[in-house]
Amino acid sequence: MFFASDNSGPVPPQVLAALAEANTGHVGSYGSDALTDQVTDQIRTLFEAPEASVHLVATGTAANSLALATLCQPYDTVFCSPVAHIHEDECNAPEFYTGGAKLTLVPGSDRMTPDALRIAIKGQGNRGVHGPQRGPVSITQVTEQGNLYSLDDLLALTTVARHYDLPVHLDGARFANACVALNCTPAEMSWKLGIDVAVFGGTKNGLMGVEAVIFFNPAHARAFELRRKRGAHLFSKHRYLAAQMAAYLQEDLWRDLAQTANTRSAQLLNGLQGVADIKNDAQANMIFAALPRAVHQRAKAAGAQYNVSGAPDGTDPSEMLTARFVCDWSIRPEDIETFLKLVHSD
């Protein structure tokens, strides 16, 4: 009954097998190997972007920070939601790797609106040399509160950004979960909507540790490569990143893993109905739900692991405390049913 994070799950056997297969002999280092070339071609095919530049890094923080650094200058500002991962969970890494570019938080919820984004952009870049210059727009899909932007939502945001000639970055740590939930292709959720650079996340969807940064304009390739090296994120034994991604792409494993995680989340969501106050749309693999403290205490005592806002060990058994439940590909249906029995028991 582990719902704490999709970062915490095991690695699928296909990925471990691919790593073992890659672990033979000597090959070129720093990405100059045949497997990296193969993965680059596979990602270009998957995204229907034959000219895209593709780069692998080991962490989502590196992917986001280096991508944004490539898109902006130190005196720029990056527009994002108040709960964007780049703001709340990356320890100022975007500011560090961009050389000091600030973040401008677009007022509202986890999902930016076109009007709010437009107002935020208008509020920056209008003070000459005295203020930050307008820089990239960063969108998180799936959001940190487990919600999805529809394709129309994304298009509306990129249209605003394009009006001001600003590039758009897509933080896709849960890119696969979003694609499955929206029943769309990677191309339909990225460059076809005006996204300039997308992070095709793997770590939260079962990989040991690899993310693909995809620039749909290959003119950015050289700058990213230099920033990746300077930022200490160019792996010497790069084939082990490529091996994970190769397995991820083989026979659409990326989609199967995300579909399983989303399906398990839907099972959990269905079982929580009637007893929990669901706080988000929960279309992908993350649920925010308020439950009575007594339920949390019962579930925690039985070994359930998930994050709760507030004090589960408090004294009022009826107080509603909001929890985050995240499903990954490895969670078993029977574990969900065991948890739901605890939730519904008196």
ABEGO torsion letter per residue (X at the ends): XBAABAAABBBBAAAAAAAAAABBEBBBBGGBBAAAAAAAAAAAAAAGBAABBBBBBABAAAAAAAAAAAABBAABBBBBBAABAAAAAAGGAAAAAAGGBBBBBBBEBABBBAAAAAAAAAABGAAEAABBBBBBBBBBOBBAAGBBBBAAAAAAAAAAAAAAGBBBBBBAAAAAAAAAAAGBBAAAABAAAGBABBBBBAAAAGBAGBBBBBBABAAAAAAAAAAAAAAGABBABAAAAAAAAAAAABGGAAAAAAAAAAAAAAAAAAAABGABBBABAGABABBBBBBBAAAAAAAAAAGBBBBBBEBAABABAABBBBBBBBBBAABBAAAAAAAAAAAABX
